[in-house]
C-alpha cells in the first residue's frame, strides 16, 4: 500500500466466525477520495462493518494468533480507537499481540493471507 496522501481510515470490514477471523479489507481517505485495499483472506463467516467518524482514528490493534491446518493464522482482532473500541472479532485463542500507534494514529494496514489472515501490520502517521 502506498501511503502517500492517505489521511485516515474511513471503514474496515472484517469477516469472522466464533473461532476465527476469515478476512478483512480497509477503506481510507487519500487526498479526499475514498479507496479500498485488497481483501486479505476469504470472505466467509459474518461480515462486520466498522465506520469511523471524521474525528475518529485507530490508536491500536489487539489480537491473537494460533496454528491451524493453514499454518499461523490471526484468530481474533480488536480495533482500539480514540473514542471507541470495536470487537473482538473471532476467538481470543493462542498468542496475544498488540500493535500500538504510540504518538500517532493508524492510517493503513498491510497483511498476508491465504484462506485466512496470516499476518497483519500497520502504517502509522505521527501527530504533528
C-alpha positions as CSV (number, residue, x, y, z in Angstrom):
1,X,0.0,0.0,0.0
2,X,1.4,3.4,-1.0
3,X,0.5,5.7,2.0
4,X,1.4,9.0,0.3
5,X,-1.7,11.3,0.6
6,X,-3.5,9.0,3.0
7,X,-5.3,11.0,5.7
8,X,-7.2,8.4,7.7
9,X,-9.1,5.2,7.7
10,X,-12.8,5.5,6.8
11,X,-14.1,2.0,7.1
12,X,-13.0,-1.6,7.9
13,X,-14.8,-4.8,7.0
14,X,-14.0,-8.0,8.9
15,X,-15.4,-11.4,8.1
16,X,-15.4,-13.6,11.1
17,X,-16.9,-16.7,12.8
18,X,-16.9,-17.5,16.5
19,X,-13.5,-19.1,16.4
20,X,-11.5,-17.3,13.6
21,X,-11.0,-14.1,11.6
22,X,-11.7,-15.1,8.0
23,X,-10.9,-11.9,6.1
24,X,-10.5,-8.1,6.2
25,X,-10.5,-5.1,4.0
26,X,-9.9,-1.4,4.6
27,X,-11.2,1.8,3.0
28,X,-9.2,5.0,3.6
29,X,-9.2,8.7,2.5
30,X,-6.5,9.6,0.1
31,X,-6.4,13.3,-0.8
32,X,-10.3,13.5,-0.4
33,X,-11.0,10.3,-2.3
34,X,-12.1,7.0,-0.7
35,X,-10.0,4.0,-1.8
36,X,-10.3,0.4,-0.7
37,X,-7.4,-2.1,-0.2
38,X,-7.3,-5.6,-1.5
39,X,-9.1,-8.1,0.7
40,X,-6.9,-10.3,2.9
41,X,-8.3,-13.9,3.4
42,X,-11.5,-15.4,2.1
43,X,-14.8,-13.7,3.0
44,X,-16.6,-16.4,4.9
45,X,-18.5,-16.0,8.1
46,X,-20.3,-12.9,9.2
47,X,-19.2,-9.5,7.8
48,X,-18.9,-6.7,10.3
49,X,-18.5,-3.1,9.0
50,X,-16.7,-0.5,11.1
51,X,-17.3,3.0,10.0
52,X,-15.2,5.7,11.6
53,X,-16.4,9.3,12.1
54,X,-14.3,12.2,10.7
55,X,-12.8,12.9,14.1
56,X,-12.1,9.2,14.9
57,X,-9.0,7.2,14.3
58,X,-7.4,4.0,15.4
59,X,-4.7,4.0,18.1
60,X,-4.1,0.3,18.3
61,X,-5.0,-3.3,17.3
62,X,-5.0,-6.2,19.7
63,X,-5.3,-9.8,18.6
64,X,-4.4,-13.4,18.9
65,X,-2.6,-15.8,16.5
66,X,-2.5,-19.6,16.6
67,X,-1.5,-22.5,14.4
68,X,-4.1,-24.4,12.4
69,X,-4.0,-26.7,9.4
70,X,-3.4,-23.5,7.4
71,X,-0.3,-22.5,9.3
72,X,-0.2,-19.5,11.6
73,X,-3.5,-17.5,11.4
74,X,-5.0,-14.5,13.1
75,X,-7.7,-15.8,15.4
76,X,-9.1,-12.5,16.7
77,X,-8.8,-8.8,16.3
78,X,-9.9,-5.8,18.4
79,X,-9.6,-2.3,17.0
80,X,-8.9,0.4,19.6
81,X,-9.8,4.0,18.7
82,X,-9.5,7.4,20.2
83,X,-13.3,7.3,21.0
84,X,-14.5,3.7,20.7
85,X,-13.3,0.1,20.7
86,X,-14.5,-2.4,18.1
87,X,-14.5,-6.2,18.7
88,X,-13.2,-8.6,19.5
89,X,-13.9,-10.4,16.1
90,X,-13.0,-14.1,16.2
91,X,-11.8,-16.0,19.2
92,X,-9.2,-14.9,21.7
93,X,-7.1,-18.1,21.5
94,X,-3.4,-18.5,21.1
95,X,-0.6,-16.0,21.5
96,X,-1.7,-12.4,22.2
97,X,-0.2,-9.5,20.3
98,X,-0.7,-5.7,20.3
99,X,0.1,-3.1,17.6
100,X,0.2,0.4,19.1
101,X,0.4,3.7,17.3
102,X,2.3,5.4,20.2
103,X,2.3,9.1,19.5
104,X,0.3,8.7,16.3
105,X,-2.7,7.2,14.5
106,X,-3.1,4.1,12.3
107,X,-3.7,5.2,8.7
108,X,-3.5,1.8,7.0
109,X,-2.7,-1.9,7.1
110,X,-0.6,-4.4,5.3
111,X,-1.0,-8.1,5.5
112,X,-0.5,-11.6,4.2
113,X,-3.2,-14.2,3.7
114,X,-4.3,-17.5,2.2
115,X,-7.7,-18.8,3.1
116,X,-7.4,-16.8,6.4
117,X,-5.4,-13.7,7.5
118,X,-1.9,-14.9,8.4
119,X,-0.2,-11.7,9.3
120,X,-1.1,-8.0,9.8
121,X,0.9,-4.8,10.2
122,X,0.1,-1.1,10.4
123,X,1.1,2.1,8.9
124,X,1.3,4.9,11.4
125,X,1.2,8.7,10.9
126,X,2.7,10.6,13.8
127,X,0.9,13.6,15.2
128,X,2.3,16.9,14.0
